[in-house]
Amino acid sequence: MTQLPIIDLRAPQREIAQQIADACKAHGFFYVIGHEVDESLALRLEWLSHQFFALP
């Protein structure tokens, strides 16, 4: 796989749970869509995570 799994929170709960379990087992990370979090907040979180992981 060349990209991380994308999990849509608008799907049925059983499907979401299985997708999260599969993504965690296979990759340890995944993208989430359909969460209704403001895009500017998500972009800030991404920026902050880059800053954090760039620390020595």
DONUTI-683527 format. One line per 8 residues: number of its first residue (from 1); for each residue x, y, z of C-alpha. Coordinates in Angstrom, 2 decimals, decimal comma, m for minus. Layout:
BEGIN
NUM = X:Y:Z  ... $
END
This chain:
BEGIN
1 = 0,00:0,00:0,00  1,37:3,39:m0,96  m0,99:5,52:1,14  m2,61:5,44:4,54  m6,15:4,11:4,89  m8,97:6,67:4,90  m11,79:6,06:7,38  m15,12:7,81:6,86 $
9 = m16,95:8,37:10,15  m20,25:8,63:8,28  m20,16:4,85:7,61  m21,96:2,34:9,85  m20,27:1,89:13,25  m19,35:m1,78:12,72  m17,66:m0,91:9,45  m15,76:1,98:11,06 $
17 = m14,58:m0,23:13,92  m13,31:m2,91:11,54  m11,56:m0,37:9,33  m9,84:1,20:12,34  m8,74:m2,20:13,63  m7,39:m3,19:10,21  m5,59:0,14:9,75  m3,98:m0,04:13,18 $
25 = m2,77:m3,59:12,61  m1,44:m2,92:9,13  m0,11:0,63:9,41  m0,53:2,08:12,88  m1,97:5,25:11,36  m4,96:6,31:9,27  m6,79:9,36:7,97  m10,28:10,23:9,20 $
33 = m12,91:12,04:7,13  m16,52:12,86:7,88  m15,66:14,11:11,38  m16,99:17,67:10,98  m13,88:19,21:12,58  m13,19:22,69:11,20  m10,56:22,51:8,46  m8,46:25,34:9,94 $
41 = m8,19:23,42:13,22  m7,17:20,24:11,38  m4,49:22,14:9,44  m3,13:23,65:12,67  m2,98:20,21:14,26  m1,08:18,88:11,25  1,39:21,77:11,45  1,89:21,21:15,18 $
49 = 2,45:17,49:14,67  5,17:18,24:12,12  6,80:20,57:14,63  6,62:17,92:17,35  8,08:15,09:15,27  10,89:17,37:14,06  12,15:17,77:17,64  15,48:16,10:18,47 $
END
